[in-house]
């Protein structure tokens, strides 16, 4: 099974997580755990982030992005195989953004 971003980053923003009371449940939870970069409002680098355009610089150096990026991720084939709907949603987002 591929770990979700909240498992990799240990942010505690998943339902029942340690930081939910302070920061709220992450908008990537539960359906974008392998494509959190396409979701505005994720918690990265110690703060809540904006849109992909605003956080792209942070995303490209992130472990999660480098694992699951649909263009070059180390685990992109597993992402596509085990989470096809999320993978396709990510591709649609990237096309819409012109990326």
DSSP file (Angstrom, degrees, kcal/mol; ACC not computed):
  #  RESIDUE AA STRUCTURE BP1 BP2  ACC     N-H-->O    O-->H-N    N-H-->O    O-->H-N    TCO  KAPPA ALPHA  PHI   PSI    X-CA   Y-CA   Z-CA
    1    1 A X              0   0    0      0, 0.0     2,-0.4     0, 0.0    77,-0.0   0.000 360.0 360.0 360.0 139.4    0.0    0.0    0.0
    2    2 A X        -     0   0    0     76,-0.1     2,-0.1     1,-0.1    32,-0.0  -0.702 360.0-120.8 -84.3 128.5    1.3    3.5   -0.8
    3    3 A X        -     0   0    0     -2,-0.4     2,-0.1     1,-0.1    -1,-0.1  -0.389  24.6-122.4 -68.7 145.6    1.5    5.8    2.2
    4    4 A X    >>  -     0   0    0      1,-0.1     4,-2.0    -2,-0.1     3,-0.8  -0.371  28.2-102.9 -79.4 164.9   -0.6    9.0    2.1
    5    5 A X  H 3> S+     0   0    0     28,-2.2     4,-3.5     1,-0.3     5,-0.4   0.884 121.7  55.2 -57.7 -41.2    1.0   12.4    2.4
    6    6 A X  H 3> S+     0   0    0      1,-0.2     4,-0.9     2,-0.2     6,-0.5   0.775 109.1  48.7 -67.2 -24.3   -0.1   12.8    6.1
    7    7 A X  H <4 S+     0   0    0     -3,-0.8    -1,-0.2     2,-0.2    -2,-0.2   0.858 116.4  42.3 -78.3 -37.2    1.6    9.4    6.9
    8    8 A X  H  < S+     0   0    0     -4,-2.0    -2,-0.2     1,-0.2    -3,-0.2   0.938 124.5  34.3 -72.4 -48.2    4.8   10.5    5.1
    9    9 A X  H  < S-     0   0    0     -4,-3.5    -3,-0.2    -5,-0.2    -2,-0.2   0.658  91.9-143.9 -84.7 -16.7    4.9   14.1    6.5
   10   10 A X     <  +     0   0    0     -4,-0.9    -3,-0.1    -5,-0.4    -4,-0.1   0.907  43.1 153.6  52.8  46.6    3.4   13.2    9.9
   11   11 A X        -     0   0    0     -5,-0.4    -1,-0.1    -6,-0.2    -4,-0.1   0.697  48.3-135.3 -79.2 -20.2    1.5   16.5    9.9
   12   12 A X  S    S+     0   0    0     -6,-0.5     7,-1.8     6,-0.1     8,-0.6   0.711  70.4 118.5  74.2  19.5   -1.3   15.3   12.2
   13   13 A X        +     0   0    0      6,-0.2    13,-2.4     5,-0.1    16,-0.2   0.321  41.5 104.8-102.7   7.5   -4.0   16.9   10.0
   14   14 A X  S >  S-     0   0    0     11,-0.2     3,-3.2     1,-0.2     6,-0.2  -0.469  95.3 -69.2 -77.6 160.9   -5.8   13.6    9.1
   15   15 A X  T 3  S+     0   0    0      1,-0.3    -1,-0.2    -2,-0.1     3,-0.1  -0.274 128.6  12.8 -52.3 128.2   -9.1   12.9   10.9
   16   16 A X  T 3  S+     0   0    0      1,-0.2    -1,-0.3    -3,-0.1    -3,-0.1   0.445  98.6 146.1  81.5   0.7   -8.2   12.2   14.5
   17   17 A X    X   -     0   0    0     -3,-3.2     3,-1.2     1,-0.1     4,-0.4  -0.209  63.0-107.9 -71.6 162.6   -4.7   13.5   14.0
   18   18 A X  T 3  S+     0   0    0      1,-0.2     3,-0.2     2,-0.1     4,-0.2   0.724 115.2  42.5 -62.9 -25.9   -2.7   15.3   16.7
   19   19 A X  T 3>>S+     0   0    0     -7,-1.8     4,-3.3     1,-0.1     5,-0.6   0.321  81.7  99.9-107.3   8.0   -3.0   18.7   15.1
   20   20 A X  H <>5S+     0   0    0     -3,-1.2     4,-2.1    -8,-0.6    -1,-0.1   0.897  81.2  52.9 -62.3 -41.3   -6.6   18.7   14.0
   21   21 A X  H  45S+     0   0    0     -4,-0.4    -1,-0.2    -3,-0.2    -2,-0.1   0.873 119.8  34.3 -63.6 -35.8   -7.8   20.8   16.9
   22   22 A X  H  45S+     0   0    0     -4,-0.2    -2,-0.2    -3,-0.1    -1,-0.2   0.885 137.2  17.0 -84.5 -42.2   -5.2   23.5   16.2
   23   23 A X  H  <5S-     0   0    0     -4,-3.3    -3,-0.2     1,-0.2    -2,-0.2   0.549  99.5-125.6-113.0 -11.9   -5.0   23.4   12.4
   24   24 A X     << -     0   0    0     -4,-2.1     2,-0.3    -5,-0.6    -1,-0.2  -0.063  46.1 -47.4  84.6 168.2   -8.1   21.6   11.2
   25   25 A X        -     0   0    0      1,-0.1   -11,-0.2    -5,-0.1   -12,-0.1  -0.575  68.5-107.0 -74.6 135.3   -8.4   18.5    9.0
   26   26 A X    >   -     0   0    0    -13,-2.4     3,-1.4    -2,-0.3    16,-0.1  -0.343  16.7-131.0 -62.8 138.8   -6.3   18.9    5.8
   27   27 A X  T 3  S+     0   0    0     14,-0.3     4,-0.2     1,-0.3    -1,-0.1   0.668 107.5  62.5 -66.5 -14.8   -8.2   19.5    2.6
   28   28 A X  T 3> S+     0   0    0     11,-0.1     4,-3.0    13,-0.1     2,-0.3   0.677  85.4 129.1 -80.1 -17.4   -6.2   16.7    1.0
   29   29 A X  T <4 S-     0   0    0     -3,-1.4    -4,-0.0     1,-0.2   -15,-0.0  -0.680  70.9  -3.9 -84.4 135.3   -7.7   14.2    3.5
   30   30 A X  T  4 S+     0   0    0     -2,-0.3     3,-0.5   -15,-0.0    -1,-0.2  -0.988 134.2  34.3-101.4  -3.1   -9.0   11.6    2.7
   31   31 A X  T  4 S+     0   0    0      1,-0.2    -2,-0.2    -4,-0.2     3,-0.2   0.547 114.0  48.3 -98.5  -4.0   -9.0   11.5   -1.1
   32   32 A X    ><  +     0   0    0     -4,-3.0     3,-0.7     1,-0.1    -1,-0.2  -0.163  62.2 130.1-125.1  41.6   -5.8   13.3   -2.2
   33   33 A X  T 3  S+     0   0    0     -3,-0.5   -28,-2.2     1,-0.2   -26,-0.1   0.588  83.1  37.8 -71.3 -10.3   -3.2   11.7   -0.1
   34   34 A X  T 3  S+     0   0    0    -30,-0.2    -1,-0.2    -3,-0.2    -2,-0.1   0.363 123.9  39.8-117.8  -0.3   -1.0   11.0   -3.1
   35   35 A X    X   +     0   0    0     -3,-0.7     3,-1.8    -7,-0.1     4,-0.2  -0.171  65.2 141.1-139.8  41.8   -1.7   14.3   -4.9
   36   36 A X  G >   +     0   0    0      1,-0.3     3,-1.8     2,-0.2     6,-0.2   0.738  62.1  74.1 -60.8 -24.2   -1.8   16.9   -2.1
   37   37 A X  G 3  S+     0   0    0      1,-0.3    -1,-0.3    -3,-0.1    18,-0.1   0.735  91.0  56.3 -65.0 -21.0    0.0   19.4   -4.3
   38   38 A X  G <  S+     0   0    0     -3,-1.8     2,-0.5    -6,-0.1    -1,-0.3   0.497  93.9  85.0 -86.8  -2.0   -3.1   19.9   -6.4
   39   39 A X  S X  S-     0   0    0     -3,-1.8     3,-0.8    -4,-0.2     2,-0.1  -0.879  74.4-136.7-107.5 123.6   -5.1   20.9   -3.3
   40   40 A X  T 3  S+     0   0    0     -2,-0.5    11,-0.2     1,-0.2    10,-0.2  -0.484  84.4  34.9 -71.6 145.0   -5.1   24.4   -1.9
   41   41 A X  T 3  S+     0   0    0      8,-1.0   -14,-0.3     9,-0.8    -1,-0.2   0.555  75.3 147.9  91.2   9.7   -4.7   24.8    1.8
   42   42 A X    <   -     0   0    0     -3,-0.8     7,-3.6     8,-0.4     2,-0.7  -0.369  51.8-114.2 -72.5 160.4   -2.4   21.9    2.6
   43   43 A X  E     +A   48   0A   0      5,-0.3     2,-0.3    -2,-0.1     5,-0.2  -0.860  51.3 150.2-102.7 109.4    0.0   22.3    5.5
   44   44 A X  E >   +A   47   0A   0      3,-2.4     3,-1.8    -2,-0.7    15,-0.1  -0.974  57.5  14.0-139.0 150.3    3.6   22.3    4.3
   45   45 A X  T 3  S-     0   0    0     -2,-0.3    -1,-0.1     1,-0.3     3,-0.1   0.831 131.4 -57.1  56.1  32.4    6.8   23.9    5.6
   46   46 A X  T 3  S+     0   0    0      1,-0.2     2,-0.3    -3,-0.1    -1,-0.3   0.592 122.5  70.5  78.6  10.7    5.2   24.7    8.9
   47   47 A X  E <  S-A   44   0A   0     -3,-1.8    -3,-2.4    -5,-0.0     2,-0.3  -0.990  89.1 -89.7-153.5 160.8    2.3   26.8    7.5
   48   48 A X  E     -A   43   0A   0     -2,-0.3    -5,-0.3    -5,-0.2     2,-0.2  -0.560  47.7-146.4 -71.9 133.1   -0.9   26.5    5.5
   49   49 A X        -     0   0    0     -7,-3.6    -8,-1.0    -2,-0.3     3,-0.1  -0.525   2.0-136.9-100.4 165.8   -0.2   26.8    1.8
   50   50 A X        -     0   0    0      1,-0.3    -9,-0.8   -10,-0.2    -8,-0.4   0.251  53.6 -29.1 -95.1-140.3   -2.2   28.4   -1.1
   51   51 A X     >  -     0   0    0    -11,-0.2     4,-2.0   -10,-0.1    -1,-0.3  -0.157  67.0 -98.6 -72.7 170.4   -2.9   27.2   -4.6
   52   52 A X  H  > S+     0   0    0      1,-0.2     4,-1.5     2,-0.2     7,-0.2   0.905 125.3  55.6 -58.2 -41.8   -0.5   25.0   -6.6
   53   53 A X  H  4 S+     0   0    0      1,-0.2     4,-0.2     2,-0.2    -1,-0.2   0.871 111.7  44.2 -59.0 -36.6    0.8   28.1   -8.4
   54   54 A X  H  4 S+     0   0    0     -3,-0.3    -1,-0.2     1,-0.2    -2,-0.2   0.799 123.7  33.7 -78.2 -29.8    1.6   29.7   -5.0
   55   55 A X  H >X S+     0   0    0     -4,-2.0     4,-2.4   -18,-0.1     3,-1.0   0.356  81.9 109.4-109.4   5.4    3.2   26.6   -3.5
   56   56 A X  H 3X S+     0   0    0     -4,-1.5     4,-2.4     1,-0.3     5,-0.2   0.858  77.1  55.6 -52.8 -42.2    4.8   25.0   -6.5
   57   57 A X  H 34 S+     0   0    0     -4,-0.2     4,-0.4     1,-0.2    -1,-0.3   0.858 111.4  44.1 -60.8 -35.7    8.4   25.9   -5.3
   58   58 A X  H X4 S+     0   0    0     -3,-1.0     3,-0.8     1,-0.1    -1,-0.2   0.885 112.3  53.5 -73.4 -40.6    7.7   24.0   -2.0
   59   59 A X  H >< S+     0   0    0     -4,-2.4     3,-2.1     1,-0.2     6,-0.3   0.898  98.6  60.9 -63.7 -42.7    6.1   21.1   -3.8
   60   60 A X  T 3< S+     0   0    0     -4,-2.4    -1,-0.2     1,-0.3    -2,-0.1   0.694 109.6  42.8 -65.7 -16.4    8.9   20.3   -6.2
   61   61 A X  T <  S+     0   0    0     -3,-0.8    -1,-0.3    -4,-0.4     2,-0.2   0.343  92.9 112.6-104.6   5.7   11.3   19.7   -3.3
   62   62 A X    <>  -     0   0    0     -3,-2.1     4,-2.4    -4,-0.2     5,-0.2  -0.554  68.6-134.7 -84.1 141.6    8.7   17.7   -1.3
   63   63 A X  H  > S+     0   0    0     -2,-0.2     4,-1.4     1,-0.2     5,-0.1   0.894 106.4  51.4 -56.5 -43.6    9.1   13.9   -0.7
   64   64 A X  H  > S+     0   0    0      2,-0.2     4,-2.5     1,-0.2     3,-0.4   0.941 110.7  46.8 -64.2 -48.8    5.4   13.3   -1.5
   65   65 A X  H  > S+     0   0    0     -6,-0.3     4,-2.2     1,-0.2    -1,-0.2   0.910 111.6  51.5 -59.2 -43.9    5.6   15.1   -4.8
   66   66 A X  H  < S+     0   0    0     -4,-2.4     8,-2.3    -7,-0.2    -1,-0.2   0.739 113.6  45.5 -70.1 -21.9    8.8   13.4   -5.8
   67   67 A X  H  < S+     0   0    0     -4,-1.4     8,-3.4    -3,-0.4    -2,-0.2   0.887 127.3  23.6 -79.8 -43.6    7.2   10.0   -5.0
   68   68 A X  H  < S+     0   0    0     -4,-2.5    -2,-0.2     6,-0.2    -3,-0.2   0.373  76.3 137.5-114.1   3.1    3.9   10.5   -6.8
   69   69 A X     X  -     0   0    0     -4,-2.2     4,-1.9    -5,-0.2     7,-0.2  -0.270  53.2-136.1 -51.2 133.2    4.3   13.2   -9.4
   70   70 A X  T  4 S+     0   0    0      1,-0.2    -1,-0.2     2,-0.2    21,-0.0   0.636 100.4  43.2 -70.7 -13.0    2.5   12.0  -12.5
   71   71 A X  T  4 S-     0   0    0      5,-0.0    -1,-0.2     0, 0.0    -2,-0.1   0.818 138.4  -4.8-100.0 -36.8    5.4   13.0  -14.8
   72   72 A X  T  4 S+     0   0    0      4,-0.0    -2,-0.2     3,-0.0    -3,-0.1   0.378  82.9 142.6-140.4   5.2    8.5   11.8  -12.9
   73   73 A X    ><  -     0   0    0     -4,-1.9     3,-1.5     1,-0.1     4,-0.3  -0.190  53.2-130.6 -58.7 140.9    7.5   10.4   -9.5
   74   74 A X  T 3  S+     0   0    0     -8,-2.3     3,-0.2     1,-0.3    -7,-0.2   0.806 110.7  32.3 -59.0 -31.1    9.5    7.4   -8.3
   75   75 A X  T 3> S+     0   0    0     -8,-3.4     4,-2.6    -9,-0.2    -1,-0.3   0.035  81.1 120.4-114.7  24.3    6.1    5.6   -7.5
   76   76 A X  H <> S+     0   0    0     -3,-1.5     4,-2.5     1,-0.2     5,-0.2   0.859  75.3  51.8 -61.9 -35.9    4.0    7.1  -10.3
   77   77 A X  H  > S+     0   0    0     -4,-0.3     4,-2.2     2,-0.2    -1,-0.2   0.900 112.1  45.6 -67.8 -39.7    3.2    3.7  -11.8
   78   78 A X  H  > S+     0   0    0      2,-0.2     4,-3.0     1,-0.2     5,-0.4   0.893 111.7  53.1 -67.5 -39.5    2.1    2.3   -8.4
   79   79 A X  H  X S+     0   0    0     -4,-2.6     4,-2.1     1,-0.2     8,-0.3   0.939 111.6  45.9 -57.7 -48.5    0.1    5.5   -7.9
   80   80 A X  H  < S+     0   0    0     -4,-2.5    -2,-0.2    -5,-0.2    -1,-0.2   0.895 116.9  44.9 -62.5 -41.8   -1.6    5.0  -11.2
   81   81 A X  H  < S+     0   0    0     -4,-2.2     3,-0.4     1,-0.2    -2,-0.2   0.930 122.9  31.6 -70.3 -47.7   -2.3    1.3  -10.6
   82   82 A X  H  < S+     0   0    0     -4,-3.0    -2,-0.2     1,-0.2    -3,-0.2   0.676 131.8  29.9 -90.4 -18.9   -3.6    1.5   -7.0
   83   83 A X     X  +     0   0    0     -4,-2.1     4,-2.5    -5,-0.4    -1,-0.2  -0.416  68.0 156.6-136.1  59.0   -5.3    4.9   -7.0
   84   84 A X  H  > S+     0   0    0     -3,-0.4     4,-2.5     1,-0.2     5,-0.2   0.834  73.3  51.5 -61.0 -36.3   -6.5    5.4  -10.6
   85   85 A X  H  > S+     0   0    0      2,-0.2     4,-2.2     1,-0.2    -1,-0.2   0.927 113.3  44.2 -67.1 -43.4   -9.2    7.9   -9.8
   86   86 A X  H  > S+     0   0    0      2,-0.2     4,-2.2     1,-0.2    -2,-0.2   0.899 113.2  52.3 -65.9 -40.7   -6.9   10.1   -7.8
   87   87 A X  H  X S+     0   0    0     -4,-2.5     4,-2.2    -8,-0.3    -2,-0.2   0.932 111.2  46.2 -60.1 -47.5   -4.2    9.8  -10.5
   88   88 A X  H  X S+     0   0    0     -4,-2.5     4,-2.6     1,-0.2    -1,-0.2   0.879 109.8  54.2 -65.0 -38.3   -6.7   10.8  -13.3
   89   89 A X  H  X S+     0   0    0     -4,-2.2     4,-2.2     1,-0.2    -1,-0.2   0.903 108.4  50.5 -60.4 -40.4   -8.0   13.7  -11.1
   90   90 A X  H  X S+     0   0    0     -4,-2.2     4,-2.5     2,-0.2    -2,-0.2   0.918 109.8  49.3 -63.6 -44.6   -4.4   14.9  -10.9
   91   91 A X  H  X S+     0   0    0     -4,-2.2     4,-2.4     2,-0.2    -2,-0.2   0.907 110.4  50.7 -62.2 -42.0   -3.9   14.7  -14.6
   92   92 A X  H  X S+     0   0    0     -4,-2.6     4,-2.5     2,-0.2    -1,-0.2   0.914 110.7  49.6 -61.3 -42.8   -7.1   16.7  -15.2
   93   93 A X  H  X S+     0   0    0     -4,-2.2     4,-2.2     1,-0.2    -2,-0.2   0.936 111.0  48.6 -60.9 -47.7   -5.9   19.3  -12.8
   94   94 A X  H  X>S+     0   0    0     -4,-2.5     5,-3.1     1,-0.2     4,-0.5   0.885 111.9  49.0 -63.6 -39.6   -2.5   19.6  -14.5
   95   95 A X  H ><5S+     0   0    0     -4,-2.4     3,-1.1     4,-0.2    -1,-0.2   0.928 110.5  51.0 -63.9 -44.4   -4.0   19.9  -18.0
   96   96 A X  H 3<5S+     0   0    0     -4,-2.5    -2,-0.2     1,-0.3    -1,-0.2   0.872 111.5  47.9 -60.9 -37.1   -6.4   22.6  -16.7
   97   97 A X  H 3<5S-     0   0    0     -4,-2.2    -1,-0.3    -5,-0.2    -2,-0.2   0.541 115.5-117.4 -80.6  -7.0   -3.5   24.5  -15.3
   98   98 A X  T <<5       0   0    0     -3,-1.1    -3,-0.2    -4,-0.5    -2,-0.1   0.794 360.0 360.0  76.1  28.1   -1.5   24.1  -18.5
   99   99 A X      <       0   0    0     -5,-3.1    -4,-0.2    -6,-0.2    -5,-0.1   0.409 360.0 360.0-106.1 360.0    1.2   22.1  -16.8
